[in-house]
Amino acid sequence: MAVGSAPGRALRVLRLICLLLSFDFISCVSEGVYGIMNKSVTLKPLQDTVFKEITWKKQKDKIVEWYRDSELRAFPPFQGRILLNTTSGDLTIFNLTSSDEDRYEIESQDLKDSIVFFLSVIELLPSPILNCTLTDKNIIVQCTIPEHYNSHVEFIEYSWNCGLQLCNSTSSKLEISFKENDLSQEIQCVLSNRVSKMKSSITLGTCVPNHHSRHRWLLILAFVTSLVIVILMLFGKGVLRSCRKTHRPNSS
């Protein structure tokens, strides 16, 4: 599984460039924004400004251009899937794709500083896969991401839910001391990133070989034992009744 995507590395380089520009006394206000694949995202300048003109760019390419006395003009490939709020300067991009991941900037003579956004487009998380192994004294539960998922895995965080103190783990592996009376305990792994959260659970009893079959045989044994006791009780009552009839005095 890849540690990070190529667009993600490019964004980190762009952030570094913006940092270097700031040392050259060029004002550069930057913000990280996270959008969901195939959904929409809004880039918000959050400036108390009355705009007379607005230009949004992706890198050096224009996305949309607006002047107060003229119509708004959108540029490909954003035509038909953007919305510009000319009052606030907010830019909404619809139907996000991986190619939308980049550096965005709003330019206007009405702004004091250059405002830059670094957009990361992330796919929704899949359900994690749980596997477990049994050692001499411990049960090790492993939480993994499906192999097909490679969208900004550097943002993924792990957490665990269970009633055990040793459940306070932030790694993909959880090690629990083996106790027979804890096998009904349910362990839950939670994956989260900047845009979504998914969880899966497993019962510790499934980690112990033959645990279910042993439990089933114990139930069968208990049932058979109970049945034998009932039969013996009924048989005992029948024998006692026969003995009473045999020893009953003859009235004649």
C-alpha positions as CSV (number, residue, x, y, z in Angstrom):
1,M,0.0,0.0,0.0
2,A,1.4,3.4,-0.9
3,V,2.3,5.7,1.9
4,G,0.9,8.8,0.1
5,S,-0.4,9.9,-3.2
6,A,1.5,11.9,-5.8
7,P,-1.0,14.8,-5.5
8,G,-0.5,14.8,-1.8
9,R,3.3,15.1,-2.2
10,A,2.7,18.0,-4.6
11,L,0.6,19.8,-2.1
12,R,3.3,19.5,0.5
13,V,5.7,21.1,-2.0
14,L,3.3,23.9,-2.7
15,R,2.9,24.6,1.1
16,L,6.7,24.8,1.3
17,I,6.8,27.3,-1.6
18,C,4.3,29.5,0.2
19,L,6.3,29.3,3.4
20,L,9.5,30.4,1.5
21,L,7.6,33.3,-0.1
22,S,6.6,34.5,3.3
23,F,10.3,34.8,4.2
24,D,10.7,37.1,1.2
25,F,8.1,39.5,2.8
26,I,5.4,38.4,0.3
27,S,2.1,37.9,2.3
28,C,0.7,34.4,1.8
29,V,-2.2,33.3,3.9
30,S,-2.7,29.5,3.3
31,E,-5.3,27.0,4.4
32,G,-5.7,23.3,4.0
33,V,-9.1,22.2,2.8
34,Y,-10.4,18.6,2.4
35,G,-13.1,17.5,0.0
36,I,-14.8,14.2,-0.6
37,M,-14.4,12.5,-4.0
38,N,-17.5,13.1,-6.3
39,K,-18.9,15.5,-3.7
40,S,-18.6,19.3,-3.4
41,V,-16.3,21.6,-1.4
42,T,-16.4,25.3,-0.7
43,L,-13.3,27.5,-0.5
44,K,-14.0,30.4,1.8
45,P,-11.8,33.5,2.0
46,L,-13.6,34.7,5.1
47,Q,-12.8,38.4,4.5
48,D,-15.0,41.3,5.5
49,T,-14.7,42.9,2.1
50,V,-17.0,44.4,-0.5
51,F,-15.8,42.8,-3.8
52,K,-15.7,44.7,-7.0
53,E,-13.8,42.0,-8.8
54,I,-12.8,38.4,-8.1
55,T,-10.5,36.0,-9.9
56,W,-10.0,32.4,-8.7
57,K,-7.0,30.4,-10.0
58,K,-5.8,26.8,-9.8
59,Q,-2.1,27.2,-9.9
60,K,-1.7,29.8,-12.7
61,D,-4.9,28.8,-14.6
62,K,-8.0,30.8,-14.2
63,I,-11.1,29.1,-12.9
64,V,-13.6,31.9,-12.8
65,E,-13.4,35.7,-13.3
66,W,-16.0,38.3,-12.3
67,Y,-16.2,42.1,-12.5
68,R,-19.0,44.1,-11.0
69,D,-20.2,45.5,-14.3
70,S,-19.8,42.4,-16.3
71,E,-21.0,38.8,-16.4
72,L,-19.2,36.0,-14.6
73,R,-16.9,33.9,-16.8
74,A,-15.9,30.3,-16.0
75,F,-13.0,28.5,-17.6
76,P,-12.6,24.8,-18.5
77,P,-12.5,22.2,-17.0
78,F,-14.6,24.0,-14.3
79,Q,-17.4,25.2,-16.5
80,G,-20.8,23.9,-15.3
81,R,-19.5,22.7,-11.9
82,I,-18.6,25.8,-9.9
83,L,-20.6,28.4,-8.1
84,L,-19.1,31.8,-7.1
85,N,-20.6,33.9,-4.4
86,T,-19.8,37.4,-5.5
87,T,-20.6,38.8,-2.1
88,S,-18.4,36.7,0.1
89,G,-16.0,35.5,-2.6
90,D,-16.7,31.8,-1.7
91,L,-16.0,29.3,-4.5
92,T,-17.9,26.0,-4.5
93,I,-16.6,23.2,-6.7
94,F,-19.0,20.3,-7.5
95,N,-18.3,16.6,-8.6
96,L,-14.7,16.6,-7.2
97,T,-12.1,14.4,-8.9
98,S,-8.5,13.6,-8.0
99,S,-7.4,16.1,-10.7
100,D,-9.0,18.9,-8.7
101,E,-6.5,18.4,-5.9
102,D,-4.1,21.4,-6.1
103,R,-3.3,24.9,-5.0
104,Y,-6.1,27.5,-5.3
105,E,-5.9,31.2,-4.9
106,I,-8.3,34.1,-4.9
107,E,-7.1,37.4,-6.4
108,S,-8.7,40.7,-6.0
109,Q,-7.7,44.3,-5.7
110,D,-10.1,44.4,-2.8
111,L,-8.0,42.0,-0.7
112,K,-4.9,43.0,1.3
113,D,-3.3,39.6,1.3
114,S,-3.0,36.7,-1.2
115,I,-5.2,33.9,0.1
116,V,-4.2,30.4,-0.9
117,F,-6.0,27.1,-0.4
118,F,-4.5,23.6,-0.7
119,L,-7.3,21.3,-1.6
120,S,-7.0,17.5,-0.9
121,V,-9.6,15.3,-2.5
122,I,-10.2,12.2,-0.4
123,E,-12.3,9.1,-1.0
124,L,-14.7,7.9,1.7
125,L,-13.2,5.2,3.9
126,P,-14.1,1.5,3.4
127,S,-14.9,-0.8,6.3
128,P,-11.7,-2.0,8.0
129,I,-10.9,-5.7,7.9
130,L,-10.3,-7.4,11.3
131,N,-8.1,-10.5,11.8
132,C,-6.9,-12.1,15.0
133,T,-4.3,-14.6,16.2
134,L,-3.9,-16.4,19.5
135,T,-0.6,-16.8,21.3
136,D,0.1,-18.5,24.5
137,K,-1.2,-15.7,26.7
138,N,-2.5,-13.0,24.3
139,I,-5.0,-12.4,21.5
140,I,-3.6,-10.1,18.8
141,V,-6.3,-8.2,16.7
142,Q,-5.1,-6.7,13.5
143,C,-7.1,-3.9,11.8
144,T,-6.3,-3.4,8.1
145,I,-7.4,-1.2,5.2
146,P,-8.6,-3.0,2.0
147,E,-5.8,-3.1,-0.5
148,H,-7.7,-1.2,-3.2
149,Y,-7.9,1.9,-1.0
150,N,-5.0,4.3,-1.4
151,S,-6.5,7.7,-1.0
152,H,-4.3,9.8,1.3
153,V,-3.6,6.9,3.7
154,E,-1.3,9.3,5.6
155,F,-4.5,10.9,7.1
156,I,-5.9,7.7,8.4
157,E,-6.0,7.3,12.2
158,Y,-6.9,4.2,14.3
159,S,-8.8,3.9,17.5
160,W,-10.4,1.0,19.4
161,N,-13.6,0.5,21.4
162,C,-13.9,-2.2,24.0
163,G,-14.4,-2.6,27.7
164,L,-10.8,-3.4,28.4
165,Q,-8.2,-1.0,29.7
166,L,-5.6,-2.2,27.2
167,C,-8.0,-1.0,24.4
168,N,-6.4,2.5,24.5
169,S,-4.4,2.0,21.3
170,T,-3.9,4.2,18.3
171,S,-2.1,1.7,16.1
172,S,-3.5,-0.8,13.7
173,K,-2.7,-3.7,16.1
174,L,-4.3,-4.4,19.5
175,E,-2.9,-7.0,21.9
176,I,-5.2,-8.3,24.7
177,S,-4.4,-10.7,27.5
178,F,-6.2,-14.0,27.0
179,K,-8.9,-14.8,29.5
180,E,-11.5,-17.5,29.0
181,N,-14.3,-15.4,30.6
182,D,-13.6,-12.5,28.2
183,L,-14.2,-14.4,25.0
184,S,-17.7,-12.9,24.6
185,Q,-16.1,-9.4,24.5
186,E,-16.6,-7.4,21.3
187,I,-13.7,-5.5,20.0
188,Q,-14.3,-2.6,17.5
189,C,-11.7,-0.9,15.3
190,V,-12.5,2.6,14.1
191,L,-10.8,4.2,11.0
192,S,-11.1,7.9,10.5
193,N,-9.6,10.5,8.2
194,R,-10.4,14.2,7.5
195,V,-13.7,13.4,5.8
196,S,-15.1,10.1,7.0
197,K,-15.2,7.4,9.7
198,M,-15.8,3.6,9.4
199,K,-15.8,0.8,11.9
200,S,-15.8,-3.0,12.1
201,S,-16.1,-5.4,15.1
202,I,-15.1,-8.9,16.1
203,T,-15.8,-11.1,19.0
204,L,-12.8,-12.5,20.9
205,G,-14.3,-16.0,20.9
206,T,-13.8,-16.2,17.1
207,C,-10.1,-15.9,17.7
208,V,-9.9,-19.1,19.8
209,P,-9.8,-22.3,17.8
210,N,-12.6,-24.7,18.5
211,H,-14.1,-22.3,21.0
212,H,-17.6,-22.5,19.4
213,S,-17.4,-26.2,19.0
214,R,-16.3,-26.7,22.6
215,H,-19.2,-24.5,23.8
216,R,-21.6,-26.4,21.6
217,W,-20.5,-29.7,23.1
218,L,-20.8,-28.4,26.6
219,L,-24.4,-27.4,25.8
220,I,-25.1,-30.9,24.4
221,L,-23.5,-32.5,27.4
222,A,-25.6,-30.4,29.7
223,F,-28.8,-31.3,27.8
224,V,-28.0,-35.0,27.9
225,T,-27.2,-34.9,31.6
226,S,-30.4,-33.2,32.3
227,L,-32.3,-35.7,30.2
228,V,-30.7,-38.7,32.0
229,I,-31.6,-37.1,35.4
230,V,-35.2,-36.7,34.4
231,I,-35.4,-40.3,33.1
232,L,-33.9,-41.6,36.3
233,M,-36.3,-39.6,38.4
234,L,-39.2,-40.9,36.4
235,F,-37.9,-44.4,36.5
236,G,-37.3,-44.1,40.3
237,K,-40.9,-43.0,40.8
238,G,-42.1,-45.9,38.7
239,V,-40.1,-48.4,40.7
240,L,-41.3,-46.9,44.0
241,R,-44.9,-47.1,42.8
242,S,-44.5,-50.8,41.8
243,C,-42.9,-51.6,45.2
244,R,-45.9,-50.0,47.0
245,K,-48.3,-52.1,45.0
246,T,-46.3,-55.2,45.7
247,H,-46.2,-54.6,49.5
248,R,-49.9,-53.5,49.8
249,P,-51.7,-55.9,52.3
250,N,-54.4,-58.2,50.9
251,S,-57.8,-57.1,52.1
252,S,-59.3,-60.6,51.7
